[in-house]
Amino acid sequence: MSAERLEGLTSWHADWSGLRVAVLGLGMTGFSVADTLTELGSSVLVVAAKASKEYSDLVPVIGARLELAPTGEIPDALVEHEPELVVASPGYHPDDALIAWAESRGIPVWGDVELAWRLRDKVVNPQTGRPADWIAVTGTNGKTTTVQLTASMLLAAGHRVAPCGNIGIPVLDAIRDPEGFDVLVVELSSYQLHSTSSMSPWASVVLNVADDHLDWHGSFEAYAAAKARVYSKTQVACVYNKSDELTMRMVEEAEVVEGARAIGFGLGVPGPSDFGIVDGILCDRAFLEERRDSALEIATVDELALRGLGAPHTVADVLAAAALARSYGISVEAVRAALAGFSLDRHRIEHVVSAGGVTWVDDSKATNPHAAAASIKAYESVVWVVGGLLKGVDIDPLVQSAVGEGGQGRRRVRAAVVIGVDRSEVLASIRRHAPELPLFEVDHAETEDVMTAAVALAAGAALPGDVVLLAPAAASMDQFADYADRGDRFAEAVRKHVGGTDGDHDALPEPPAAH
């Protein structure tokens, strides 16, 4: 197939039949790609280093073939297939041997998001005759919360909406749902954005950018460039973080649809075209005619705190979501209604138990330094459980800001318990910046023992008024199945340690108000 014809495949109703495609990976994303393409009549070979029995058994059922090959190996079956297109799952690094093989032969490499955008017209809105609009969300931290908030606001306004993408529901499954949707709120990882070029979302946001996934991208510059792709071809609103100058530059440099607006959000007083906070009130100064001299009230910080949404980084997510939803014409009343019934996901600053004046909090989803820093800042006195798989990220700046000389963390982090395979870097950094800090190491290899030991050490260090905070600043796959498994094991160990009760039912310490 010529490159011109491949570029012309921009609709579900185009002729995809007979197209030879190699799909790399057979997890949830890879299977959704293979299932979609076989439905379109393409000839699909799935290449994977490993696969579950469930997916392996389903591949021939959907009409595809599976070739299991060790990582780094180019199987003969792939060469013989002579693919005209490769669709890679997000886990495949840009320098992977299979990607390099395809690129050396001039074979286009897409991701599932690029494919989904081209196929989004399978189901159209009967009222408008158009496929679902996309609202695209990325950032180092807060993506899932912002996606869920935005979707709940759209739902409260009566729209048919699906949160999808990196949040757990493959976007290809969402665009093939026979009922269809008005809007897809798509969580996008830097991996997915790296191979996406055609997408033109209704609105987009980069919530924040900090070191993460450098082992995948190779450099911070490449990681940031992937994130910036979300703004390309945005139709209505490019939402950016006023406290993160890089996101502002991304908007300034983006090639957008003429008429698209830049909308800022932040915890300070908003200017015209911004969302922000005035005297403890979240305000919209972007989507109203009189934005030069007035604002619309969304909610108060105190109201959000009652819903467990009062931590500053969570308030920022609320503002970003409100901006995205309001760009779609959602009323302020619908935004308020959604917030009134919203609660955070598990393992996101989740209160486990309070006992003996000590509160235990599971923020296992804080898988990078930026997220961990935000979590630490939500509490006044912390015993920090930290560590895991660092993914090539330098943890030293986080440690310095959390516990080092002149850092805000010196009066917040009172002790640290270090877990994970990359302990040496964390331990060395803490000793360098705070040699007097009580420091404990868990060197257990068995998964079952890690959290039992960590909780025992943290309990020994904690004093009444402290929060023992699991905010690892690292990935979990070194010792756990995923961040949820890590958080569950932490909570289980905590409950066993305190006797399986709610102790004295102390209230969760109130995070500092967002101003």
N, C-alpha and C positions, 0 to 999 in steps of 0.2 A: 504494500500500500504506500502511495506517495505521501510525503509530509503534508502536501496541500490537502489531500483527502482526509488525513487524520485530523488536521486543524479544522476541517469542516464538520467533524463529529461534535456538534454543539447542542444536540437535542436528543431526547429519548426516541424521537420518531425518525432520526437519521438511520442510515443503514449500517449497523454494527455487525451484521451477520458475517461469519467467516473471519473476522478480525482475530489474528493470532496474538494472544495476550499472555504474558507471564506475570503472575501475581506472587509477590514475595511476602511470605509470612502467612500463617494460618491461625491467628488469634481471632478475636471478635471482628476486628477491622478487615483482616485478610479474607475471612469467610464472607463478609458482606460484599466485598469487591467481587469475589469469584461468583457468588450467587447472582449478583446484579448482571454481570457480563454474560453468564451462561443464559440468563433469562432473555438477554438481547440477541442471543445466537452466536456469540463470539466463541472461538476455540481457546479454551483456558487451561493453562498448565500452572498449578500452584507449586512453588518451590519453598520449602521450609526446612529449618534445622531440626525442628521438633513440632509436634502437633498432638492435641488431645485426641483420645479415641473417638469422642463425640464428633469432632470436626473431620477427622480422618474418615470416619464411616460415612459422613454426609457428602464428602466431595464427589464420589462417583454417582451418588443419588441425584445431585444437581446437574450432572453432565460434564464435570471437569475431571482433570487428572491431577494426581499428587505425586510429587517427587521429593522424598526426604534426602537431604544432603548436608553433610557437616558444614559448619560455618567456614567460609573462605573457599569452599570448593565450587567449581563451575560444573554442574552435572551434565553428562552427555545428553540427557533428555531435554535440557534447556537449549543446548546448541541445536539439536535436531528440530526443536519446535520452531526455530527461526522467528522469534516474536517480533511483531511490528510495534508493540507497545509494552512497556513494563509499568506495573502499578505496584509501588512499594508500600508496605505497612510502615507506620511511623518509627518503629524500632530500628530500621535499617539506616545506619549512619551514611552520610554522603560519600565516605571513603570505603564503604563496604565493597568487597570483591565483586559481588553480583551487580551492584550499581556501576562500578567502574567498568565491568565487562559490557554492560548495556551502552554506556556512554561512549566507550571506545568504538562501538559499532554504529554510532549515530542513532540509537534507538531511544525515542523519547521516554522519560521517566516521570510519571505522575504519582500523586498521592490520592487517597480516597476522596479528599475534599475537592480537588480539581475535577475528578470524575463526576462527583455528585453535582457540582455546579453546572456542568454540561448537560446533565440528565434531569435537572430539576423540574422540567415541564412534563414529567410523566402524569402528574395529577395537577389540575389547575383549579383555581377558585371559580366556582360556577357564577358568582356575581361579577367578578372582574375579568374572567377569562385568562388570568395570569397565574403563573406558579407562585408559591409562597415566597414572600420577601424574606431576606436573611438579615439578621442583626448579628454581627460578628464580634466576639469578645476574646481578647487575649491579654497577656501580661504575665509577669513572673509569679504573682500571687493574687488571690481573690477571684480567679476566673469562675470557678464553680458557683461560689456565692452570688456573684454578679449575674451570671446566667440564670440562676434559679430566681433571684429577685426580679429580674427583668421579665422572665416568663410569667411569674405570678402576677405582676402588674398588668401585663397584656391579657392574661386570663381573667383578671378582675374586671377588665373593660369589655369582656365578652368575645374576645378573639380566640380562634382555634390556634393553639400555639404548642410547639414542641421544643423543649430544651434538648440539644443533641450535640454530637461531635465528641470531643475529648471528655465530655461529662459521663460517657458510658453508653449512650445510644448512638451507634454509627449513623452518620448523616445520610448514608445511602439507604439505610432502613427507613429513616424519616421521610425522604423524598419518594419512597415507594409505598408509603402507607396509603391504602385505597381510599380512606376517608379524606385525606388531604388536610392541609393547614393553611391558615392565613399568614403565619409568621413562623420561621425557625430561628431560635436563638442558639447560635452555634458557638460552642466553646472550642477554641483553636489553639493547639500547642504550637510552639516554634517549629517542631518537626513537620507538622501538617502544613504550616504556612510556607516552609522552605520550598515545597514543590507545588505551590498554588500560584497561578498567574491570571486566570480568567475571572475569578470571583469579583462581583460588583455588589457589595452589600448595601442595604438601605442605610444602615448606620454601623459604625465600628468604634471600638475603643481599645487602646493599649492602657491598661490600668497602671502599670509601673514596669520598670525594667531594672533588674539587678542580675549579678552573676548567677547563672544557672545553666545546666546542660552544656557546659563548655567541652565536656568530653565528646559530645555528639557534634557540636558545631565547629569546634576547633579554636574558636576565639570569641571574645565578647562582641566584637564588631560584627561577626557573622551571625551571632545569636540575635543581636539588636536589629540587624538588617532583615532577618526573617520575621521578627515581630512587626516591623514597620510595614510589611506587605499587606497587613490587614486594612490599612487606610487606602490602598490603591483602588481606584474606581469607585470609591464610596459615593453614594448618590445624594444623601440628605445631611447627615451629621457625622463629623469626625470628633469623637469625644476624647479628651486628653486630660491628664493629671497635672494640675497647675503646680504641684510641688515636685514634679519630675520633669525637669527641663528637656530631657531627651524625648519624651513623648510629644512635647510641643514642637520640637524640631522635626520630628517624624511627620506631623501634620503639615507643617510648613513646606516640607519637601515632597509631599505625596502628590501624585497625579490623580486628581479626583474629578468626579462629574461636575460640570459647571453648575454653580449654585449651591454646592455642598458647603455647610457652615462648620466652623470650628467652635466646639462647645467645651469650655473648661469646667473642671470640678475640683473642689478642694475644701479643706476644713476652715479656711478663712472667709472673710467677707467677700461675696461674689461681685464681680463687675457685670456690666451688661453682657449677655450671652454666656453667663457662667451659672453654675450651681454651687452653693456654699452655705455658710452658717452665719447668722446674725443673732447675737444674744441668745444662743442656744436653740435657734430655730433653723431647720434646714429649709433653704429657699431656692426657688427657680427664678432666675432673672434672664432666661434664654427664650422661653416659649410663651411670651405674652407681648402684646402690642406696646405696652407702656414700660418696657424693660429698662429704659434710660433712668426712670425715677421711681420704680416700684418693683415689687417681687411677689411671688405666690408662695404661701407657706405650705410645706410638704408634711413636716412632722417636727417634733422637738427631740433633742438629744435624750431628754429624760424619758420620753415615751419609748424610744428605741432601747434604752437601757433596761426597761421593764420586760422587753422581749428578748433580752440577751444579746442585743445588737449595739450596745453602747461603746464597745472598744473603738478607739479612733480609726483603725484600719477597716473595721466593719462599717462604720459610719461613712467612710469614703466609698466603700462598695455600694452602699445605699444611694449615695449621690450619683454615682456613675450609672447605676441601673435606672434611676429616675430620669436621668438625662436621655438615656437610650429609649425608654418607654415613652417619654414626652415627645421625642422626635417623631414617634409614630402616631401622634395625635391623641395619646391617652390622657384622660382628664386627671387633674390632681386628686380628685375624689377617689378614682380607681387606684392611684398610687397609694393613697392612705389606707384604703381597704386592704390592699395586698400586704402592706407592712403590718397591719394589725393582726394578721393571721400567719405571719412568717416566722420560722425558726431555723437556726443554722443546722447544717448537716452534722452528723456524728463525726467525732475526731477533729472538730474545728472549735477550739477553745471550749471543749465540753466539760462541764462540771461532773466529776466522778462521784466524790463524796467529801464530806467535811467531818472531821473528828478531832477532838482534843485541841481545837483552835487552829488546826491545819487544814487547808483546802487543797484537794488534789484535782488537777486539771489536765485533760488529755487534748493536746493539740498536735497529735501525731501527723496531721496533714501539713504541718509546717516542715516541708521537706527541703527547704533551702534557707540560707542565712537571712534573706530579706523577710521571709515569713516568720522566722523565729524571732527576729528583732522586733517586729510589730507585736508579736505575742508577749514578749518580755515587757515591753513598754506598757502593756495593759494592766500590770500589777506593780505594787510598791515593794514587796519583799518576796524574792523568788529563790527556791531551791531548784536548780535547772537540771533536768535530765536531757542530755545532749549527745549526739553522735549517731553514726550509721555509715552509709556509703556516700562520700562527699561529691562524687560525680565530676571530679576535676576542679571543683570550686575552691577558692582560697577562703578558708573560714576565719582567717586572722582579723580582717576588718570588723566582722561581727563580734568576735571575742573582745577586741579592743574597745568597741563602743559599749558593749554590755558590762564589762568588768574592769576595763583598763583605767589608767590614770586620767582623770578629767571626764570620763564617760558617765552618762546618766545611769548606767547600769550598776555602778559601785554601790549605790544605796538600794538597788533593786535585787541584783543577784548576790545572795549571801553564801551560797555553796553550789558546787556543780558535781553531778554524777555522770561520768562519761561511759558510753556504751559504743558498740559497733566495731567494725573491722578497721576503720580509719581513725582509731583512738589516738594514735601517736601525734597526729597533727593537732588535734583538739587539745590534748594534754599539754603539748609544748607551747601552744599559743596562750593557754590560760596561765601557765607557769611564768611565761614571759611578761604578760601584762598585769597579772595579779598574783604574785608569788605567795601572798598571805591568805588567799582565798581557800577555804576548806574544799579539798578536791579529792574525789573518789573515782576509782576505776573498776569497771566490771569486765573481767576478762573471760567470762564463761563462754564456751563455744556452743553449748546446747541451748536452743531457742527457749525451751521451757524454763531454764534457769536464769536467763538474762534479766527479765523483768522482776522476778522474785528477788534477785540480788539487788537490783537497782532501787526497788521500792524500799527494801530494808535499809539500805544506805541513806536514801533520801529521808526516811522517817527518823533515822538517828541524827540527821543534821538539822531537821526542821524545828522551828520554835513556834509557839502560838502566834498567829497573825501571818504566818508564811503561806505562800502558795507553792506547792510542789508541782512544777510545770514540765510536762513532757512536750518539749518543742525541739525536736532533734536537729533541725537545720541540715538534714541529710536524708537521702533515700533509705528505704527500709529493706531492700532485697538482699542485703548481706546476711541477715539473720531471720527475716520474717517474710511471709508470703507477699505482703504489701503494707501500706501505711495503716489500713484498717486492722489487719492482723496485729500489727505492733500496738496500736491503740487498745484493742480488745485485751491483749495480754497484759498491758499496763493496768487497765481497769480491773481485770480479774485479780492481779497480784495485789492491788491496792485494797480491794474489798476483803480479800483473805487476810491481809495484814491488820486491818482495823476490825476484823471480826464479822465481816459481811453485813454490817449495819450502817445506818446513816449517822452513827456516832451522836454528837450533840447537836446535829442539824444546824451547824453554823451557816450563816448566809454566805454566798459567794462574794468575795470582796468586789466592791464596785470599781470597775476600771475608771481611770481618770477621764473626766468629761472631754469630749472633742470640742474644740473651740475653732 
